[in-house]
Amino acid sequence: MTKEKAQARREHLQKMRADQKRKQRRAALLMWGTGGLIIVVLVGVVGFYLVKQARETSLDAVTSVKYAAGEHVWNAVTYKETPPVGGQHNNYWQQCAIYDKPIHSEHAVHSMEHGAVWITYRPDLPKAQLDKLKQVATTTGQQDYMLMSPFPGLPSPVVVSSWGHQLKLSDPADPKLPAFIKRYQNGADTPEPGATCGGSDAITTTADQAPLPPEPTGQANAPMETLKPSASPSQQ
C-alpha cells in the first residue's frame, strides 16, 4: 500500500470516528435535553397543582369575631351574625348530630363553645347538594363535635361556623368546607375544649319539637358540662 493510500485511509478513519463522536454528543444532548424538559414540565405541573390546591382550600374568606365565653342565659337571644358564631347562649347545649329541621341557635352556640363546628344550609338546598353536604359532614373531622341543620334566611346556600369564625359557601363540594372543619373544630379559639357535645344533659330535639327550656326554680341546677379527652380532628 502506498503512502498516499495509507494516509487517505487514516484520514477516512479519523473522519468516521469524529462523525461517530458528533452523533454520540448529539444523542446525549437530545437525551439530557428531553429529560430536562420532562423534569421542567413535571415541576411545573406539580407547582400548578399545589398553587391551585392552596387557592381552592384557602380560608382567607373566613370572618372572625371575638366573644366572651360562659355567658349562659335562659331567654331567647338576638344575634348579630346569621347564623351566630358566639355570645350568650342557653345553659343546655345541642347534641352534636345531623338534623333535618332547624334547631335553637342558643343551644348550637353552646355546642360551639365546646368545640363543635356547625354546618347550616338553606332549607331549599337541592337534594343532590344536601346529600353532598351530609357526606362531607359525616366523613370529615370528629363526629362527636359535628353539628348540622337547616337555617332559614342564610346569606348564602351554606354557612359553616365555629366559635368566633364563619365561612359562607355557595357549593357544598367546595374544598374550603373540609379545610374549615379541620382547622376550627376544637380549634385554638375553643373556649371549653374537651367539654362534651353529648351526654344526658344535651338537647336532642329540634326547634319545632320543643321550646327553649325555662329557667329552673327551687333547687334545680344547671346542666353539668362534663369533660372528656379531646382527640385531634381527623385528617380525612
C-alpha positions in Angstrom: 0.0 0.0 0.0 1.4 3.3 -1.0 2.0 6.1 1.5 -0.8 8.1 -0.2 -3.4 5.3 0.2 -2.3 4.7 3.9 -2.7 8.4 4.6 -6.1 8.6 2.9 -7.2 5.5 4.9 -6.1 7.1 8.2 -7.9 10.3 7.4 -11.0 8.4 6.5 -11.0 6.5 9.8 -10.4 9.8 11.7 -13.3 11.3 9.9 -15.5 8.3 10.7 -14.5 8.5 14.4 -15.2 12.2 14.5 -18.6 11.7 12.9 -19.4 9.0 15.4 -18.4 11.2 18.4 -20.6 14.0 17.0 -23.5 11.6 16.7 -23.0 10.4 20.3 -22.8 14.0 21.6 -26.0 14.9 19.7 -27.7 11.8 21.2 -26.5 12.7 24.7 -27.6 16.3 24.3 -31.0 15.2 23.0 -31.4 12.7 25.8 -30.5 15.2 28.5 -32.5 17.9 26.9 -35.6 15.7 26.7 -35.1 14.6 30.3 -34.6 18.2 31.5 -37.7 19.2 29.6 -39.7 16.4 31.2 -38.4 17.5 34.7 -39.3 21.1 34.0 -42.8 20.1 32.9 -43.3 17.8 35.9 -42.1 20.6 38.3 -44.5 23.0 36.6 -47.4 20.6 36.8 -46.8 19.8 40.5 -46.3 23.5 41.2 -49.5 24.4 39.4 -51.4 21.7 41.3 -50.0 22.9 44.7 -50.9 26.5 43.9 -54.3 25.5 42.7 -54.9 23.4 45.8 -53.8 26.1 48.1 -56.1 28.6 46.4 -59.0 26.2 46.5 -58.6 25.5 50.2 -57.6 29.0 51.2 -59.5 30.2 54.3 -58.8 33.9 53.6 -62.6 34.5 53.3 -63.3 33.3 56.9 -64.7 36.1 59.1 -63.6 36.2 62.7 -65.0 37.9 65.7 -64.3 37.8 69.5 -66.9 36.8 72.0 -66.6 36.2 75.7 -67.4 32.7 76.8 -69.6 31.3 79.6 -72.5 33.8 79.2 -75.3 31.4 79.9 -78.9 32.7 79.8 -82.4 31.2 79.7 -84.1 33.7 77.4 -84.0 33.8 73.6 -81.0 35.7 72.2 -80.8 38.2 69.3 -77.5 37.5 67.5 -75.5 39.8 65.3 -74.4 37.1 62.8 -76.6 34.8 60.8 -76.1 32.1 62.0 -74.4 33.1 65.3 -70.8 32.4 66.0 -70.7 33.1 69.7 -72.1 35.2 72.5 -74.8 34.5 75.0 -76.3 31.0 74.8 -78.6 28.6 76.6 -77.4 26.6 79.6 -78.1 23.4 77.6 -76.1 22.5 74.6 -77.3 20.8 71.4 -76.4 17.1 70.9 -73.9 17.1 68.1 -75.6 15.3 65.2 -77.1 15.8 61.7 -80.6 17.4 61.9 -83.1 17.7 59.1 -85.0 20.6 60.8 -83.8 23.9 62.4 -82.5 23.9 65.9 -82.4 26.6 68.5 -79.4 28.8 67.9 -79.0 29.2 71.7 -78.2 25.5 72.0 -76.0 25.4 68.9 -73.8 28.3 70.2 -73.3 26.4 73.4 -72.1 23.4 71.4 -69.7 25.6 69.5 -68.4 26.8 72.9 -67.5 23.1 73.5 -65.6 22.9 70.1 -68.3 21.9 67.6 -68.4 23.0 64.0 -72.0 24.0 63.0 -72.8 23.5 59.3 -76.0 25.3 58.3 -77.8 25.3 54.9 -80.8 26.9 53.3 -83.9 24.7 53.7 -84.4 24.7 49.9 -80.9 23.4 49.1 -81.3 20.9 46.2 -81.2 17.3 47.3 -78.0 16.5 45.4 -76.2 19.3 47.2 -77.7 18.3 50.5 -76.5 14.7 50.0 -73.0 16.0 49.3 -73.1 18.3 52.4 -74.1 15.3 54.6 -71.4 13.2 53.0 -68.8 15.8 53.9 -70.2 16.3 57.4 -70.2 12.6 58.2 -66.7 11.8 56.9 -64.7 14.9 58.0 -63.3 15.7 61.4 -64.7 14.5 64.8 -68.2 13.3 64.5 -68.9 13.9 68.2 -68.2 17.6 67.5 -70.2 17.9 64.3 -73.5 19.8 64.2 -75.5 20.3 61.0 -79.0 21.7 60.5 -81.1 23.8 58.1 -81.3 27.5 58.8 -83.8 29.8 57.2 -82.6 33.2 55.9 -79.0 32.3 55.4 -76.9 34.9 53.4 -75.5 32.0 51.2 -76.6 28.4 50.4 -74.2 27.0 53.0 -72.5 28.6 56.1 -70.1 26.8 58.3 -69.3 28.2 61.8 -67.3 27.6 64.8 -66.8 29.7 67.9 -65.7 33.1 66.6 -65.3 32.0 63.0 -67.5 31.7 59.9 -67.3 30.9 56.2 -70.0 31.4 53.6 -70.1 28.9 50.7 -72.2 28.5 47.6 -71.3 24.9 46.8 -71.2 22.0 49.3 -68.5 20.4 47.3 -66.2 23.4 47.9 -62.9 22.1 49.3 -62.8 25.0 51.7 -65.5 23.3 53.7 -63.4 20.3 54.9 -60.5 22.7 55.3 -62.5 24.8 57.7 -63.7 21.8 59.7 -60.1 20.5 60.1 -58.8 23.9 61.2 -61.5 25.2 63.5 -63.2 22.1 65.0 -61.9 22.0 68.6 -59.5 24.7 67.4 -57.3 27.1 69.3 -60.2 29.5 70.0 -62.5 26.9 71.5 -63.4 28.3 75.0 -64.1 24.9 76.6 -62.0 22.3 74.7 -62.9 18.8 75.7 -66.3 19.6 77.0 -68.9 17.2 75.7 -71.4 17.8 72.9 -73.5 14.9 74.1 -74.5 13.3 77.4 -77.7 13.2 79.3 -78.0 17.0 79.5 -77.7 17.6 75.8 -80.7 18.8 73.8 -81.8 16.2 71.1 -84.9 17.9 69.9 -85.4 20.4 67.0 -86.8 23.9 67.4 -90.3 22.8 66.3 -90.3 19.9 68.8 -89.6 21.8 71.9 -89.2 25.5 73.0 -86.2 26.8 74.9 -86.2 25.2 78.4 -87.5 27.5 81.1 -85.3 28.8 83.9 -85.2 26.2 86.7 -86.9 27.1 90.0 -86.2 25.9 93.5 -83.1 23.8 94.0 -82.8 22.7 90.3 -79.3 23.1 89.0 -77.9 23.9 85.5 -76.6 21.0 83.5 -73.1 19.7 84.2 -70.6 20.3 81.5 -68.6 17.1 81.8 -65.2 17.0 80.1 -63.6 14.2 78.2 -60.3 13.9 76.3 -60.3 16.0 73.2 -58.8 14.0 70.3 -57.2 15.7 67.3 -59.6 16.2 64.4 -59.5 13.5 61.7 -57.5 14.3 58.6 -60.0 12.6 56.3 
